[in-house]
Amino acid sequence: MTSNQITRLLLVRHGQSEWNAAGRWQGQANSPLSDLGRKQAFAAAENIGSVDVIVSSPQDRAFDSAQIISERIGVGPVQVVEGIRERSAGVWSGLTHAEIEDKWPGWIEENRRPDGFESDESLEKRVFDALDTLVEQWAGAEILAVCHGGVINLVKAVLGSGSVVSGRTGNLAGVVVSHTVSGFQVGDRLDLLPGDIATGGSSGHVV
C-alpha cells in the first residue's frame, strides 16, 4: 500500500431475518431473510453507490442480502468471508429477550453471558484478521461487507468514539471504516434504507 492509498470498507448489517421479526437472538444460527428483509436489500441497492467488490458473512441472512445488492448493481460475484460471521450466542440462540430474562434473570442488563457465548476477545481477533486480509487483497478499493450487528458494534467499540459508537445497528445500516498505512479508522454512519421500510429489526447485539 502506498502512503496515500485509502481502502474503504462499508460494513453493513443484513436485512431483516425471520428471527429478527420474531425478536429472537440469532448468533450463528441461520435464520433466512423475511419478506421485509428482501425488500430492504433491494431498496439498499439503490443507495449503496459505487463499490468495487462485495463480500459477505457465510450466514444466509447476510449472503442473501449481499446477493440481492450484487445483482442490482452489477458487482460480483459475492465473496464469502468466514471471519465476519456473527458472534456465537451459545445457548441463547433462538431465544427471545423475555425467555432469556426468565431463565437468566438480570443477566442481559448486567452484561453477563452464558457458556458458549463468544467473547469480545475472540470476536475482535477473527474480525480484524478478516479485515486485514481484505485490505491486503483489495488495497485502495471500495469494499461492501455485508455482515452482522455484533460484528459492526465490536468494530465501532474498538475504533470509535462519541456518537458513532452509541446506539444499535439497524438492518441495512452500518459504518464506514477506512484503512491507510496508519491503520483502521471508523468514519461516518451508513443508513441505506428509506424510513418507510427501515423498521422491523429486533434488539440485542447478536441479531
C-alpha positions in Angstrom: 0.0 0.0 0.0 1.4 3.4 -1.0 1.4 6.2 1.6 -1.6 8.0 0.2 -3.7 4.9 -0.6 -7.0 4.6 1.2 -9.2 1.4 1.3 -12.8 1.9 2.4 -14.9 -0.8 3.9 -18.6 -0.2 4.1 -19.7 -2.5 7.0 -23.4 -3.1 6.6 -25.8 -5.2 8.6 -28.0 -7.7 6.7 -31.7 -7.2 6.0 -34.4 -8.3 8.5 -34.4 -12.0 9.1 -37.4 -14.1 10.2 -35.8 -14.4 13.7 -35.3 -10.6 13.7 -39.0 -10.2 13.1 -39.8 -12.6 15.9 -37.4 -10.9 18.3 -35.1 -14.0 18.7 -31.4 -13.8 19.3 -29.7 -15.5 16.4 -25.9 -15.6 16.9 -24.6 -18.1 14.4 -28.0 -19.8 13.7 -29.1 -19.5 10.1 -32.4 -17.7 10.0 -33.4 -16.7 6.5 -34.4 -13.2 5.3 -38.0 -12.2 5.9 -40.1 -10.7 3.0 -39.3 -7.3 4.5 -35.6 -8.2 4.6 -35.6 -8.9 0.9 -37.4 -5.6 0.2 -34.8 -3.9 2.4 -31.9 -5.3 0.4 -33.5 -4.2 -2.9 -34.0 -0.7 -1.5 -30.5 -0.5 -0.1 -29.0 -1.3 -3.5 -30.4 2.0 -4.8 -28.4 3.9 -2.2 -25.1 2.0 -2.0 -23.3 4.0 -4.6 -20.2 2.7 -6.4 -18.3 -0.2 -4.9 -15.5 -2.4 -6.3 -16.2 -5.6 -4.5 -18.9 -7.2 -2.3 -18.1 -9.6 0.4 -20.4 -11.3 2.9 -20.6 -13.4 6.1 -21.4 -17.0 5.2 -24.7 -16.8 7.0 -27.8 -16.8 4.8 -29.3 -13.6 6.0 -26.1 -11.7 5.1 -25.2 -13.6 2.0 -28.7 -13.3 0.5 -28.8 -9.6 1.3 -25.4 -9.2 -0.4 -26.5 -11.3 -3.4 -29.6 -9.1 -4.0 -27.4 -5.9 -3.9 -24.8 -7.6 -6.1 -27.4 -8.4 -8.8 -29.0 -5.0 -8.6 -25.7 -3.0 -9.0 -23.8 -5.4 -11.2 -20.9 -6.0 -9.0 -19.9 -9.6 -8.2 -19.7 -12.4 -7.5 -20.2 -12.0 -3.8 -17.2 -13.4 -1.9 -17.8 -15.2 1.4 -15.5 -14.1 4.3 -15.8 -16.5 7.2 -14.3 -14.1 9.7 -17.2 -11.7 9.6 -19.9 -14.2 10.6 -21.9 -13.2 13.7 -20.8 -13.8 17.3 -22.0 -17.1 18.7 -24.8 -16.6 21.2 -24.4 -20.0 22.8 -27.5 -21.4 24.4 -29.3 -18.1 24.0 -29.5 -18.6 20.2 -33.2 -18.8 19.2 -34.5 -17.3 22.5 -36.4 -14.1 22.9 -35.3 -11.4 25.4 -38.2 -12.4 27.6 -37.2 -16.1 27.5 -33.6 -15.2 28.4 -34.8 -13.0 31.2 -37.0 -15.8 32.6 -34.1 -18.3 32.7 -31.2 -15.9 33.4 -32.8 -13.1 35.3 -30.8 -9.9 35.2 -28.0 -11.3 33.0 -28.6 -9.1 29.9 -28.7 -5.9 32.0 -25.6 -6.9 33.9 -23.8 -7.9 30.7 -23.4 -11.5 31.8 -23.3 -14.2 29.2 -23.7 -18.0 29.2 -21.2 -20.7 28.3 -20.7 -20.8 24.5 -21.2 -17.1 24.1 -18.3 -15.8 22.0 -16.0 -13.4 23.9 -15.1 -9.9 22.8 -11.5 -11.0 22.5 -12.3 -13.9 20.2 -14.6 -11.8 18.1 -12.2 -9.0 17.8 -9.3 -11.2 16.7 -11.2 -13.0 13.9 -13.0 -9.9 12.6 -9.8 -7.8 12.4 -7.9 -10.7 10.9 -10.5 -10.8 8.2 -10.5 -7.0 7.7 -6.6 -7.1 7.5 -6.9 -9.8 4.7 -9.5 -7.7 2.8 -7.3 -4.6 2.7 -4.3 -6.7 1.6 -6.3 -8.2 -1.2 -8.2 -5.1 -2.3 -5.9 -2.2 -1.4 -7.4 1.1 -2.5 -10.8 -0.4 -3.2 -14.3 0.4 -2.0 -15.5 -2.8 -0.3 -19.1 -3.5 0.7 -19.0 -6.1 3.6 -22.5 -7.4 4.5 -22.3 -8.8 8.0 -24.0 -8.5 11.4 -24.8 -6.2 14.2 -22.5 -7.9 16.7 -19.6 -7.5 14.2 -20.3 -3.8 13.5 -20.8 -2.9 17.1 -17.5 -4.6 18.0 -15.7 -2.6 15.3 -17.2 0.6 16.4 -16.3 -0.1 20.0 -12.7 -0.9 19.2 -12.1 2.0 16.7 -14.8 4.6 17.5 -15.5 7.3 19.9 -18.5 9.5 20.6 -21.8 9.3 18.8 -20.7 6.9 16.1 -20.4 4.2 18.7 -23.7 4.8 20.5 -27.0 3.0 19.6 -27.8 -0.3 18.0 -27.2 -1.0 14.3 -30.4 -1.3 12.2 -31.0 -3.5 9.2 -29.0 -2.3 6.1 -27.2 0.2 8.3 -23.6 0.3 9.5 -20.5 2.3 9.4 -17.6 3.3 7.1 -14.1 2.1 8.1 -11.1 3.5 6.3 -7.7 1.9 6.2 -4.3 3.6 5.4 -0.8 3.0 6.4 -1.7 4.3 9.8 -4.3 1.5 10.3 -8.1 1.5 10.6 -10.3 4.5 11.4 -14.0 4.5 11.9 -15.9 7.2 10.0 -19.4 8.0 9.0 -22.6 6.1 9.8 -24.4 4.4 6.9 -28.1 4.1 6.6 -29.1 2.7 3.3 -32.9 2.5 3.8 -35.7 5.0 3.4 -37.7 5.4 6.6 -40.8 3.5 5.3 -39.0 0.1 5.2 -36.3 0.6 7.7 -38.3 -0.7 10.7 -38.5 -4.3 11.8 -35.2 -5.3 13.4 -35.0 -6.7 16.9 -33.0 -5.6 19.9 -29.7 -7.1 21.0 -26.1 -7.2 19.7 -26.2 -10.7 18.2 -29.1 -10.5 15.8 
